[in-house]
Amino acid sequence: MPITCVADLQRLARRRVPKMFYDYADSGSWTESTYRANEDDLAAIRFRQKVMVDMSDRKLGTTLLDEPLTMPVAIAPTGLAGMQHADGEILAARAAERFGVPYTLSTMSICSIEDVAAHTTRPFWFQLYVMKDRDYIARLIDRAKAVGCSALVLTADLQILGQRHKDVINGLSVPPKPTLATVADLATKWRWGLGMLRTRRRTFGNIAGHVEDATDLNSLSAWTASQFDTSLSWDDVKWIKERWGGKLIIKGIMEPGDARSAVDAGADAIIVSNHGGRQLDGALSSIQALPAIVAEVGDRVEVHMDGGIRSGQDVLKAVALGARGVYIGRAYLYGLGAKGEAGVTDCLELIRKELDTTLALCGLRDIHDVTRDILVPGTYPEAG
């Protein structure tokens, strides 16, 4: 099957990944209206084509938080990536390292911080969920520091979990429970099964063995479910930043007022994000929220964006509206589920080629010269 775009990787992943884990990655909360809007609102934006200009020697390289990148793209933190493909976080981190973009490891990863560090040479970023057990969170921050993570990504929009109906219907569990439906599904996913048989990494690597009350899979699941902290506030950011002592990114910002609060709390960058449409269904798409937030704090910190990025054209649209860089989540997970490490590389290559070609056809040679002038007025969201 020729791989021509991210959608091709998605179709292949759907065939190869067990349903409960494919649906976990490819779902939003409730009616999934915000999940769909993330893609649809990007698709509605139109480019202005320019001709008879010098398109040679194009440059896509940039920096995020002073780190050099081959293009303005980072890999987003995604839970359970190691259930899309055996050792998934390690494979994705290696692909990102070779390609020259940042990889962000989720707190809820299957491969641990130490595992990923042992299989890579470039510092990666670590995403932090703040849980009620602050001693555990302090140790988690210290572990990220110990392996040399170069940025901490604090997720601010998961104090309470939005219900994803597909997860309830599928009976999502890690590892999967041996029900009749699960066994029947796994029987058709032999590549996935062989990979899981060959690895020891089948549970939450950053939690298992590091929490006294979580001694088996049942207690681990119960502990995790009880740990979402509804009391989390901007006051907590100070001790996190002090404990961390490095670059801090705050993820989950959708309002200009929250963007100001994040900057005032010490963020070095913020990510405009609605959690991929997995939290508040009915919220704005990320691209709709981006311009107002750039107008509010873009002169004080780097503004990044995630949500709906499926192509290099989507990357360019976000950059044109003020994003310093974007994150890909589902797009790389499709590649991971479809072909493992090679699939993540395929995803990044596709996005880079689409970005490069679109930049040229818009009449530009350097990603730093991109402004909203390359977009058709009336097709993109305004700041106010």
N, C-alpha and C positions, 0 to 999 in steps of 0.2 A: 504494500500500500504506500504510494508516494505521500510524503509529508510536505504539504504546501503551506500550511498555516496552523495556528494553534488549535483551531476547530478539528483538524485531522488528528492531532494528538488526543484531544478530548474524546473523540469517537473510539480511538484505540484503547484509551484508558477505561472507558465504560465496559469494553469487552473483557478486559484483563483484571480489573480490580473487583474484589467482592462488593456486592451491592451496598452493604451497610457502610463501607468505608468510602466508596465512590460517592454515595449520597451525602455522607458527612461533609465531604469537601465541596460538593456541588449543590448546596442548599442554602436557603435563607430562612429567616424567622417568619412565622405565621403565613401570610399570603405571598411572601417573597416579592412584594412590590418594589421595595428598595433595592433588593438584589437585581431585579430586572432593570430598574432605572439607572443603576450604575453603568450598565452597558448601553442602554438605549439612549441616554442623554449624551454620551460620548459619540455615538453613531450619528446623532443629529447635527453635529458640528461639521461645517464644510470648509474646505481649504480654497485659497485663491491660487490658481496655477500661474506661474511665471515662465516665460520662454525667452530664448536668445540671451541668456545670461551665462556667465562662466560658472560651470558646475563642478569643476575639477578640484582635486585635493580637499575633499570634504573632511570635516573633523567632528566627531561625536563625543570625544572625551571631555570629562568634566570632573568636578570634585563634589563630594558630600561630606560635610564636616571635615574638610581638609584632606580627605582620603581620595586618591586618584581613582577614577573609574573609566572604563572604556566607553561607556554610554550612561545616560542619566537614569539608570535602572538599578534597583536593589531587589533581592529576594525577601519577601515578607515573611514574618513569623507565622507558621501554620501548625496547629496542633495535629498530632498523630500522623505526621508525614511518613513515619516509619511503618505505618499500616497501609500506605498506598503502594509501597514497595519495601521489601526487606532492607533494613539499614538505610532508610530513605533520607534521613537528615545528613548522614555522612556523605552519601552519594551527591545530594544537592549541594552541600557545602564544597565538595571537591570540584564540581562543575562550575560553580560560581567563582571559585578561586582561580581556576584556569582561564576563565573568561575575563576576569578582571572587574567583577562587580561584588558588592557586599552580600553576605549571607546572614540572615537573622534567625537564630535558633529560638524556638518557642519554649517557655517554661514547661508546656505540656507536650514535650517531644518524647519520642520513643528512645532515641539515642541520647545519652546524657551529654552534658557540657564537656566532660572529660573525654568521652568517646569521640566527639567531633573534633576536639582539639588534637587528639592523638593521631587523627587521620588527615589533618590539614596543616599547612605551614603559614597561611595568612591569617591574621586576627579576624575573627568574625564578630558580629554583634549579637547581643543576648536580649531577648524580650522578657520582661518581668510582669507576671500577674501578682498583685499584692494580696496576700491571704491573711486570714486572721492570726495565724501563727507567725508572729513577727520574728521570733528567733529563727525559724526556718528561713524566712525571707532574708534575714541578715546573712545567714550562712550561704544562701543561694547567691547573693550579691558577691560575697567573698570568693565563692568558687569561680564565678565569672571573672573576677579580677585575677585570680590565681592562674588561670589559663591564658590570660592576656586579651580578653575581649576588649575591643576598642570603642564600643559604644553600648550604652544600656538603653533599651527601648521600653519605656513604662507605658503599659496599656491602661488607659483611663476609663474605658467604657464597658467594663465587665464586672461591675459591682453586683449585678444580678444577671442571671443567664436568660437570654431570650429563647423561647421554645422554638425548636426546629422540628416540625411535624414528622419529617422523614426519619429523624433519629428515633423518635418515639415508636413509630410504626415498625422500624427495622430492629428494634431492641438493641441499639448500639452498645457494644461492650468491648473491652480490650483485655485479653484477646476475645474473639467472638465466642459466644456460648453455643454449644453443640445442639441447636434445635434442628428439627427436620428441614426447615426452610434454609437455614444456614448451611447445613451439610450439603444439601442439594445445590446451592449456589457455589460453594467452594469446590464441588466436584467438577465444575466447568472452568475453574480458575486455577489450573494446574501450575502455571508458571509462578503465580503468586504463592501458591502453597509450597512449592519446592524451595523458593527463596526463604520462606518463613521457617521451614524445617532446618535450613542450614545456618540460621542465625539464633543467637541467644537473646536478642533484643526484641521483646514482645510485650513490654509494659512501659509505664512512664519512668524513663530512665533518670530524670532529675528528682524524682520523689522516692522511688523504691530504694530502700536501704538508708534513706536519709531522714525518715520520720519514724519516731519510736512507735507510734500508735498504728502504723501501716505495715503490718507484718506479712500479709498475704493479699491476693488480688481483691477479695471482698472488702477487707478493711482499708485497702488503698483507695478503692472507689468511694467508699463511704467517707473517708477523710477528705478526699478532694471535693466531693459534693458539698461538704459542710464548710468549706473554707472561703467561699466567696464573701468578701468583706463589704457589706453595705455601708459601713461607716467611713470608708476611704474618702479623704478630702484633700484639698490643696495643702493643708497643714502637714500632711504626711510626706509631701514631696521633699521637704527640707532635709529630713533625716535620711531619706533614700539617696539624695544627691550627696550629702556629706559622707555617707557610708561608701558610696560608689567612688566618688572623687574624680570621675572622668566625664566624658561627653554624655549628655542626657538628652534623649529624644522622647517626647510625649506623644503617644498615639491615641487617636480617637476624638480629635477636635473637629467640631462641626459648626461652631458658633464663634463669631468675632470676640465676644466677651470671654469665652473660655480660652480663646487663643491668647488674649491679653493676660489672663490669669496664669496660663502656662509659662509665658515669658517671664512674668513677675516672679514665678516660683523657681526660676532658674533653668528653664529648658534651653538647650542649645539649638534645638530644631523641634518642629512639631509636624505631625502627620495628619493631614485632613483625611479622615477615615470614618466610615459608618460600620466598620467591622465586616465589610463585604456584604452588607445587608443582613447580617446574622443576629443583630441585636434589636434595634428599634425599627420595626417594619413601619413604613410610612414616612420615614425621615427623608430628607433631601438626598439626592445622589451626591457623591463626593465631588464630581466636577461642577455641579451647581453651587456647592458651598465654597469651592476654592477661591473664586475671585474676591469675595468680600473679606475672606481671611487674609489673603495676600495684601489687600489694601490696608488692613488693620495692623498687621505685624510684620509684613514682608521686609520692612526696612530695619527690623531688629533681630530677626532670626531667619534661618533657612526654613522655608515652607515646603514640605514634601506632601505627596498624595498617594493614596491607594484606593482601589475599588473600581472594578470594571475594566482594568487594563488587559487587553487581549491581543494587542498588536503594536507595532512600531508607530502606526498612525495615532493610536490612542496616547502613546507616550508624547508625541509631538504636540498634540492638542493640549495636554496638561501643561507642558513646558511653555507653550504659547500663552497660557492663562496664568502664568506666574509660578508654577511649581519648579523648584530647583531640581527635583528628581521624583521618580515614582517607584512604587513597589509592585511586584507581581506575586500573587498568591495562587489562585486557581490555575492560572496559565502554566506555571512551572509544575504544579501538582499533576496536571494532565500529562505533561511530559514524563514526570517521574513514574506515574502509574502505567504509562504506555510502554516505556523503554528503559526505565531506571536512569542511571547517570547520563547515558547517551540521550535520553529523551529531554532531560533538563538542558543539556547543551543544545539540542535541536531547537528548543523553545527560545533560548537566548539568541541563537543565530537567526532565527526567523524574525524576531523582534528587531534585531540590529539591522538586518537587510531592509525591512520595511521602513524603519526609521530613516536610514540613509537615503533610500530612493525617494521618499516623500519630502525630505529636507531639500533634495536637489530640485525636485519638480515644483517646489514652492519658491525656488530661486535663491536659495541660500547654501552656503558652504560650511558654516560653523554653527554648532548648536547654541553657542552663546549669543548669536545674533537673532535668535528667534523671539518674536513678539507676537501679540495678537493681530498684527498687521497681516499675517499670513492666513488669517481666518476671515470668512465671509461675515460681515456685520449682520446681526439679527439671528445668526445660527448658534451663537455661543452665549453663556450667561454673563451678565454684567455684575459689577461689584455692588451696586446699590439698588 
